[in-house]
Amino acid sequence: MKVLQSVMRWFKAKDAKMAEAIEKENEVAFAEQDLDGMRKDFTQVSNNVGEVKASIAGLKRDLLEKKRQTENLESDARALLDKNKESLAVQLCAQIETLEQESQVYESSIAQQENMLKTLEKKRNELKAAVGQAESSLRMMQTMDSVTRASEKISSVRVGNTTSALSRFKNREKRLQSRLDKATAMNEMSVEDSGGGLKNEVDEALGRGQGSSVLARLKKG
């Protein structure tokens, strides 16, 4: 049993480390999920605030109506007493008493609802501020994540690989230059073979070779 418990603890610790590593690699994604949850909480609390406000408004309307009815019954009861019809006035007084009791219940409910509303509005304001701060933090995290990933990509490029690639470029350049020099030399030889040599012999025979003008001047002198 102890061995099994140890193995279970090892797996849990390993899973926790893996989860932590995954979260570190995806900080922005997890932050976006948290922000989404905060926004949902804010929406829920806002809806609750609206529902409580609507409930309070309805209770106040009903309370005003009961007070209006009470005032009307009190007016009628006074009129009956003035006419010495006390038995009827007593019946109205019973109704008035019931309405006053109901009004007290409504007033108590309104007070409770208003206290609840204050709590919800405070919570809503706190969530609103928290969501705003989280949104600002997320924007900074997105920027930092983008820069970090770009820096990590650059840092993964090894200078040795770049130097080696540049060396290969230089070697290719040398080889191409060597081929170009060889091709140029072969082209010059081809030109001489195709008539260049014969032209030189003809020029020398007709006195147009190199140094012929100097030779002619010396002979005249």
N, C-alpha and C positions, 0 to 999 in steps of 0.2 A: 504493500500500500504506500509506504514512504517513497519507494522508487517511482511509483506511478505519479505521486504528487510532485516529486521533483521534476519529472519529465514534463508534467503539465505546466509547472511554473516556468520551465525553460522555454517551452513553446510560447507561452504568453509573453515572456520577456522578448523573445525573438520577434513575435508579431508586433509588439509595441515599438521595437527599434525599426522594423520595416515600415510601420505606419508613420513613424517620425521622419524617416528618411524620405518617404514618398511625399509627405507634407512639405518638407524643406525644398524639394525639387519642384513643388507646385504651390508655392506660397500664395501667388496671385489667385489661382483657381479656388483654393480653400477660402481665401478672403472674400472672393465674390460670392461664394455660397453663404458665408456668415452674414454678409451684407444683405443678401436676398432674404435670409431668415429675419433679420432686424426689420427690414421693410415690411414683411408680412405681419410681424408683431405690431408695428406702428399702424398698419391698416386695420388690424383687428381692434386695437384700442380705440382708434378713431371711430370705427363703427359702433363700438360700445358707448362711446361718448354721445354719439348721435342718438342711439336708442334710449339712453337715460334721459337726455334732454327732451325727447319726444314724450317719454313716460311722465316726466315732471309737468310738461305743458298740459297733458291730458288730465292729470290729477288736479292741477290748478283750475282747469275749466270746470271739472266736476265739483270742486269745492265752492267755486263762485256760484254755481247753479244751486247747490244745497243752501248756501247762505241767502241767496235770493228767495228760495222757497221758504226758508225760516222767517225772513223779514215779512213776507206776505202773510204767513200763518200768524205771526205775532200781531200784525195789523188787524187781521180778521178776529183774533181772540180778544183784542182790546174793544173792538166794535161790539162783539157779542156781550162782553161784560158791561159795556155801557147800556146795553139793552136788557140787562138782567137775565141773560141766557147763559148762565154759568156752566150748565151741563155740557152745552155744545163747546163752550170755551175750553173746558177741561179736556175734551177729546182732541181739540187742536193743540193744546199744550202737550199732550202725550206725543203727538206727531212731531212737535217742535223739539221735544227732548230727544227723540230718536234721531232727527236730523242733526242736532248738535253733537250727539255721540258719534255719528258717522263723520261729521266735519272734523272732529278731533282725530279720528283715525286717518282721515285724508291728510291733515296737517302733519301728523307724525310721519306718515309715509313720505310726504314731500320733503320733510327735514332729512330723513334717511337717504332719500334719493339724491338730494343736494350734496350731502356729505360724500356719498359715493361718487358723484360727479366731480367734486373737487379732487378726490384721489385719482380718478381716471384722467382728468385734465393734467394733473401734475405728472403722471406717468407718461401721458402722451407728449408733453413738452420735453421730458427727459429723453424719450425715444427719438423725438424729432432732432434734438441736439446730437444724440449719439449717431444717428444715421448720417447727419451732415458731416460729422467728424470722420466717420468711417468712409464716406464717399471721398472726402479729401485725402485720407490716408491711402485709399485704394488707388487713386490717380497717381500719387507719388510712388507707390509700390509698382504700378505698371511701368512707370518710367524707369525706375531702378532695375526692374526685372529685364527690361529691354536692353538697357546699357550693360547689365551684368552678363546676359547671354551673349551679347556681341563681344564683350571683353574676353569671356571664356572661350569663345570661338577663335579669337585672335591669338590668345595665349596658347591654344592647342597647336598652332602652327609652329613647327620646329625650325629654328634658324638653320640648322644643319641641312635640312631638306632643301631649303631655299638656296643655300650656298651650292649644294650639289647640282641643283637644277641649273643655276647660273653657269657653273663650270661646264656642264654639258652644252649650253648655248655657245660658249666660247670655243669649245672643241669643234662644234659643227661649223662655226664661222671660219675657223682655220682650214678645215677640210674643204669647204666651199671655195675659199680663196685659193687654195692649192689647185683645185680643179679649174678655176678660172684662169690662173697663170698658165697652166698646162694647155688649156684650150687656146689661149692667146698665142702662145709659142707655136702650136701646131698650125694655127691659121696663118701666121707669118711665113712659116715654111711652105705652106701650100701656095701662097702668093708668089714666092720666089720660084717654086717649081713650075708654076703655070705661065712663066714668061718673064719674070723679073730678072733672072740671070741673063737671058738672051739680050734684053734691052740694055743692060750694063755693058755687055761686050760690044754691041753696036755703037753705043755712045763713045766708048773708048776708041773704037776704030775710026770714027768720024771726028775725033778730037773734042768730044763733048764730055769726056770723062772727068773725074775729080782731079784738079790741078792742071788741066789742059790750058787754061787761059794764062796761068803763070808761066808754063813751059813755053808758050808762043811768044810771050813778052821777052823772056830771056834769050830766045833764039834771035829775035830781031836786034836785040842789044849787042 
